[in-house]
Amino acid sequence: MSRICVLGAVTFGILGCNILLSTQLQAQDQEELSAQEFIAGNILLTLYHEAGHAFVSMYNLRLSENEEDAVDHFSIIALTEELNEGNLREEREIQLDNYLFSTALYWLAMSEDESFGDSSEGQEHSLDSERFLQHLCMVYGSDPDVYVDLPKDFDVADLVTPDCAGEYEEKTDEWYDMLASHWLGDRIRTDRIMIVEDKPDPRYKGYREWLHVHGILDEFESYIEGNFYLPRKITLRLMSCGQANAFWDPENFEIILCDEQIAQYSHIYDRLAEENG
């Protein structure tokens, strides 16, 4: 039985079609998907995405697909593997579900600006609508019994099918094989993630404080240092960039998380909440 329960819905446009989606989940206290969960989930997936880029660069990984798609897959695996291990508190299961659901909502909302016939050919990233479907396929494929209602909830049952279970297994196996010699294993965990904060634009000071209050950076740091052997330090730099973005800087061995990107997640949540009444 799915842990996801549809409590409300709103209509979005995607590739010229209307897709009905839920913007609420059944949380422990039966309240709507919170801003905290939406922002935290998207930040974590973003950081794991950039960590994927760092691993490709640091370990000289040979990928079987476009790097952006590959690290999107890695970010989902980073969250779903904890769910697949089991023995979690119900609150943690629901939190991780909501994190994964939040990123699906984000890509769907971002895809509204696309036009019919848009193509990702020659582009670094897939279209937001493509990333939305890839994300749903991986999440559903990670446990079709738990996420049985997910394709129907998003009205994409013809696109997110049982074949996604094979897709998830294939992508997970690829990443596990590529990282086989880089798992921490019996090696001693070392402090190799260094968090550096540049002075923020005053408009974003509150978002910086929010990151620390909710432990988002600690969760990222714990996952990376607790699972992988890092041959050298990686800096996670928080800074105001002038645009919503996050990226891996291979020259300086830095993951950059822009304040504007966090603000964008907050603004999109507010817009979804307002449109859903």
MONOR-V639574 format. One record per residue. N is the residue number from 1. RES is the residue in three letters. SS is DSSP state (@ for helix, = for strand, . for the rest). PHI is phi in radians with two decimals (none if undefined). Layout:
BEGIN
n = [N,N]
res = [RES,RES]
ss = [SS,SS]
phi = [PHI,PHI]
END
This chain:
BEGIN
n = [1,2,3,4,5,6,7,8,9,10,11,12,13,14,15,16,17,18,19,20,21,22,23,24,25,26,27,28,29,30,31,32,33,34,35,36,37,38,39,40,41,42,43,44,45,46,47,48,49,50,51,52,53,54,55,56,57,58,59,60,61,62,63,64,65,66,67,68,69,70,71,72,73,74,75,76,77,78,79,80,81,82,83,84,85,86,87,88,89,90,91,92,93,94,95,96,97,98,99,100,101,102,103,104,105,106,107,108,109,110,111,112,113,114,115,116,117,118,119,120,121,122,123,124,125,126,127,128,129,130,131,132,133,134,135,136,137,138,139,140,141,142,143,144,145,146,147,148,149,150,151,152,153,154,155,156,157,158,159,160,161,162,163,164,165,166,167,168,169,170,171,172,173,174,175,176,177,178,179,180,181,182,183,184,185,186,187,188,189,190,191,192,193,194,195,196,197,198,199,200,201,202,203,204,205,206,207,208,209,210,211,212,213,214,215,216,217,218,219,220,221,222,223,224,225,226,227,228,229,230,231,232,233,234,235,236,237,238,239,240,241,242,243,244,245,246,247,248,249,250,251,252,253,254,255,256,257,258,259,260,261,262,263,264,265,266,267,268,269,270,271,272,273,274,275,276,277]
res = [MET,SER,ARG,ILE,CYS,VAL,LEU,GLY,ALA,VAL,THR,PHE,GLY,ILE,LEU,GLY,CYS,ASN,ILE,LEU,LEU,SER,THR,GLN,LEU,GLN,ALA,GLN,ASP,GLN,GLU,GLU,LEU,SER,ALA,GLN,GLU,PHE,ILE,ALA,GLY,ASN,ILE,LEU,LEU,THR,LEU,TYR,HIS,GLU,ALA,GLY,HIS,ALA,PHE,VAL,SER,MET,TYR,ASN,LEU,ARG,LEU,SER,GLU,ASN,GLU,GLU,ASP,ALA,VAL,ASP,HIS,PHE,SER,ILE,ILE,ALA,LEU,THR,GLU,GLU,LEU,ASN,GLU,GLY,ASN,LEU,ARG,GLU,GLU,ARG,GLU,ILE,GLN,LEU,ASP,ASN,TYR,LEU,PHE,SER,THR,ALA,LEU,TYR,TRP,LEU,ALA,MET,SER,GLU,ASP,GLU,SER,PHE,GLY,ASP,SER,SER,GLU,GLY,GLN,GLU,HIS,SER,LEU,ASP,SER,GLU,ARG,PHE,LEU,GLN,HIS,LEU,CYS,MET,VAL,TYR,GLY,SER,ASP,PRO,ASP,VAL,TYR,VAL,ASP,LEU,PRO,LYS,ASP,PHE,ASP,VAL,ALA,ASP,LEU,VAL,THR,PRO,ASP,CYS,ALA,GLY,GLU,TYR,GLU,GLU,LYS,THR,ASP,GLU,TRP,TYR,ASP,MET,LEU,ALA,SER,HIS,TRP,LEU,GLY,ASP,ARG,ILE,ARG,THR,ASP,ARG,ILE,MET,ILE,VAL,GLU,ASP,LYS,PRO,ASP,PRO,ARG,TYR,LYS,GLY,TYR,ARG,GLU,TRP,LEU,HIS,VAL,HIS,GLY,ILE,LEU,ASP,GLU,PHE,GLU,SER,TYR,ILE,GLU,GLY,ASN,PHE,TYR,LEU,PRO,ARG,LYS,ILE,THR,LEU,ARG,LEU,MET,SER,CYS,GLY,GLN,ALA,ASN,ALA,PHE,TRP,ASP,PRO,GLU,ASN,PHE,GLU,ILE,ILE,LEU,CYS,ASP,GLU,GLN,ILE,ALA,GLN,TYR,SER,HIS,ILE,TYR,ASP,ARG,LEU,ALA,GLU,GLU,ASN,GLY]
ss = [.,.,.,.,.,.,.,.,=,=,=,=,=,=,.,.,=,=,=,=,=,=,.,.,.,.,.,.,.,.,.,.,.,.,@,@,@,@,@,@,@,@,@,@,@,@,@,@,@,@,@,@,@,@,@,@,@,@,@,.,.,.,.,.,.,.,@,@,@,@,@,@,@,@,@,@,@,@,@,@,@,@,@,@,@,.,.,.,.,@,@,@,@,@,@,@,@,@,@,@,@,@,@,@,@,@,@,@,@,@,@,@,@,.,.,.,.,.,.,.,.,.,.,.,.,.,.,@,@,@,@,@,@,@,@,@,@,@,@,@,@,@,.,.,.,.,.,.,.,@,@,@,@,.,.,.,.,.,.,.,.,.,@,@,@,@,@,@,@,@,@,@,@,@,@,@,@,@,.,@,@,@,=,.,.,.,.,.,.,.,.,.,=,=,=,=,=,.,.,.,.,@,@,@,@,@,@,@,@,@,@,@,@,.,.,@,@,@,@,@,@,@,@,@,@,@,@,=,.,.,.,.,.,=,=,=,=,=,=,.,.,.,.,.,.,=,=,=,=,.,.,.,.,=,=,=,=,=,@,@,@,@,@,@,@,@,@,@,@,@,@,@,@,@,@,.,.]
phi = [none,-1.17,-1.40,-1.63,-2.19,-1.39,-2.00,-2.84,-2.60,-2.58,-1.74,-2.12,-1.71,-2.53,0.89,1.39,-1.97,-1.69,-2.09,-1.56,-2.39,-1.51,-1.99,-2.33,-2.26,-1.40,-1.65,-1.04,-1.70,1.14,-1.62,-1.15,-0.91,-1.46,-1.05,-1.03,-1.15,-1.11,-1.20,-1.08,-1.06,-1.20,-1.15,-1.08,-1.08,-1.12,-1.14,-1.19,-1.03,-1.22,-1.10,-1.04,-1.04,-1.06,-1.15,-1.01,-1.27,-1.23,-1.71,0.97,-1.30,-1.79,-1.70,-1.70,-2.60,-0.91,-1.05,-1.10,-1.15,-1.08,-1.34,-1.05,-1.08,-1.06,-1.08,-1.26,-1.05,-1.03,-1.56,-1.23,-1.14,-1.17,-1.14,-1.22,-1.21,1.30,1.03,-1.67,-1.14,-1.02,-1.08,-1.23,-1.01,-1.13,-1.06,-1.15,-0.98,-1.16,-1.06,-1.15,-1.16,-1.10,-1.21,-1.06,-1.07,-1.09,-1.14,-1.15,-1.10,-1.15,-1.28,-1.06,-1.45,-1.38,-1.99,-1.03,1.66,-1.04,-2.30,-1.63,-1.02,1.44,-1.70,-1.18,-1.83,-1.18,-1.06,-1.03,-1.14,-1.21,-1.16,-1.03,-1.21,-1.09,-1.11,-1.07,-1.08,-1.17,-1.13,-1.05,-1.14,-1.17,-2.92,-1.02,-1.22,-1.26,-1.75,-0.98,-1.57,-1.04,-1.04,-1.21,-1.04,-1.70,1.02,-2.27,-1.10,-1.42,-1.97,-1.85,-2.07,-0.99,-1.07,-1.15,-1.10,-1.19,-1.10,-1.11,-1.09,-1.10,-1.19,-1.14,-1.07,-1.06,-1.19,-1.12,-1.16,-1.14,-1.71,-0.90,-1.57,-1.99,-1.16,-1.11,0.98,-1.51,-1.26,-1.30,-1.16,-2.19,-1.42,-2.08,-1.77,-1.94,-1.66,-2.14,-2.06,-1.30,-1.06,-1.43,-0.98,-0.92,-1.12,-1.92,-1.02,-1.11,-1.19,-1.08,-1.09,-1.05,-0.99,-1.31,-1.04,-1.68,1.19,-1.14,-1.17,-1.10,-1.13,-1.09,-1.04,-1.11,-1.15,-1.19,-1.22,-1.44,-2.12,-2.22,-1.51,-1.82,-1.21,-2.64,-1.18,-2.04,-1.60,-1.79,-1.81,-1.73,-2.75,-1.54,-1.85,1.58,-2.77,-1.29,-2.93,-2.66,-2.81,-1.75,-1.85,-1.18,-1.18,-1.81,0.96,-2.27,-1.66,-1.78,-2.01,-1.45,-0.99,-1.11,-1.19,-1.11,-1.08,-1.09,-1.04,-1.12,-1.14,-1.16,-1.05,-1.05,-1.17,-1.09,-1.11,-1.18,-1.19,-1.58,1.27]
END
